[in-house]
Amino acid sequence: MSHPVVHFEVMGRDSDRLERFYRDTFGWKMEPAMPGYAMVHPAGEGGIAGGVGGGEGESRVTFYIETDDLGGTLSKVEFLGGTTVMEPTDVPGGPSIALFEDPEGHVIGLVEARPK
């Protein structure tokens, strides 16, 4: 599949509560990445990495789609009726990401593929 889903986020107002809920419910290993945000690493085969966090803003669940060209993909999103929510941004020590809304208002993430 081109453009696979490679990451997810569950964001809310209380990061500690969310981390505890998902850790205790599903046995997910949570690794603190920054204040208010923990990385989730898949156990075994077939899972994808993710993050659980909180703070200001609306609660949301977002999945991230891999692309080779954030800017080009955002241009295509806008041409087809979506809206850029967050321009391409470099994550410290990580990849470049962006966010868009689809025509129904769902926030979807993009992550730039790393060179192989």
C-alpha positions as CSV (number, residue, x, y, z in Angstrom):
1,M,0.0,0.0,0.0
2,S,1.4,3.4,-0.8
3,H,0.8,6.0,1.9
4,P,0.4,3.6,4.8
5,V,-1.0,4.7,8.2
6,V,2.2,4.8,10.4
7,H,1.3,6.6,13.6
8,F,-1.7,7.5,15.8
9,E,-2.4,10.0,18.6
10,V,-5.0,10.1,21.3
11,M,-5.0,13.6,22.8
12,G,-7.2,15.0,25.6
13,R,-7.1,17.4,28.5
14,D,-5.6,15.0,31.1
15,S,-2.5,13.3,29.7
16,D,-1.8,11.3,32.9
17,R,-5.3,9.9,33.0
18,L,-5.3,9.0,29.3
19,E,-1.9,7.3,29.6
20,R,-3.0,5.3,32.6
21,F,-6.3,4.3,30.9
22,Y,-4.6,3.0,27.7
23,R,-1.7,1.4,29.6
24,D,-3.9,-0.4,32.1
25,T,-6.6,-1.3,29.6
26,F,-4.5,-2.7,26.7
27,G,-1.1,-3.2,28.4
28,W,0.6,-0.6,26.2
29,K,4.1,0.4,27.1
30,M,4.2,4.2,27.5
31,E,7.5,6.0,27.2
32,P,7.6,9.7,28.1
33,A,8.7,11.7,25.1
34,M,8.0,15.3,26.4
35,P,5.9,16.8,29.2
36,G,2.3,15.7,28.7
37,Y,3.1,13.2,25.9
38,A,4.1,9.6,25.9
39,M,5.0,7.4,22.9
40,V,3.3,4.0,22.5
41,H,5.4,1.2,21.0
42,P,3.7,-1.7,19.4
43,A,4.1,-5.1,21.0
44,G,4.7,-7.9,18.6
45,E,4.1,-7.7,14.9
46,G,1.4,-5.8,13.0
47,G,1.0,-2.8,15.3
48,I,1.9,0.8,14.7
49,A,3.5,3.3,17.0
50,G,1.5,6.1,18.5
51,G,1.3,8.7,21.1
52,V,-1.0,9.6,24.0
53,G,-1.0,13.1,25.5
54,G,-2.9,16.0,26.7
55,G,-3.0,19.7,27.5
56,E,-4.8,22.6,25.9
57,G,-7.0,22.2,22.9
58,E,-9.8,19.8,21.9
59,S,-9.8,16.1,22.6
60,R,-9.1,14.2,19.4
61,V,-7.9,11.0,17.8
62,T,-5.6,11.4,14.8
63,F,-3.9,8.9,12.5
64,Y,-0.9,9.8,10.4
65,I,-0.3,8.8,6.8
66,E,3.2,8.5,5.4
67,T,4.0,10.6,2.3
68,D,7.2,11.5,0.4
69,D,6.2,15.1,0.0
70,L,4.3,17.0,2.7
71,G,3.9,20.2,0.7
72,G,2.8,18.4,-2.4
73,T,0.3,16.3,-0.5
74,L,-1.1,19.3,1.3
75,S,-1.6,21.0,-2.1
76,K,-3.5,18.0,-3.3
77,V,-5.6,17.9,-0.1
78,E,-6.6,21.6,-0.7
79,F,-7.3,21.0,-4.4
80,L,-9.7,18.2,-3.4
81,G,-11.6,20.2,-0.8
82,G,-9.5,19.7,2.4
83,T,-7.8,22.4,4.5
84,T,-4.3,22.6,5.9
85,V,-4.5,22.9,9.7
86,M,-0.7,22.8,10.5
87,E,2.0,23.5,7.9
88,P,5.0,21.1,7.7
89,T,6.8,21.1,11.0
90,D,10.0,19.4,12.2
91,V,9.5,17.3,15.3
92,P,12.6,17.6,17.5
93,G,14.6,14.4,17.0
94,G,11.9,13.0,14.8
95,P,10.2,13.4,11.4
96,S,8.5,16.3,9.7
97,I,4.7,16.3,10.1
98,A,1.6,18.3,9.0
99,L,-2.1,18.2,9.7
100,F,-5.1,18.7,7.5
101,E,-8.9,18.6,7.8
102,D,-10.8,16.5,5.3
103,P,-14.0,17.9,3.7
104,E,-16.0,16.6,6.7
105,G,-13.7,18.3,9.3
106,H,-11.7,15.2,10.5
107,V,-8.1,16.1,11.4
108,I,-5.6,13.8,9.7
109,G,-1.9,13.8,10.1
110,L,0.9,13.4,7.5
111,V,4.4,12.3,8.3
112,E,7.2,12.6,5.8
113,A,8.9,9.3,4.9
114,R,12.5,9.1,5.9
115,P,15.0,8.3,3.1
116,K,15.8,4.6,3.0
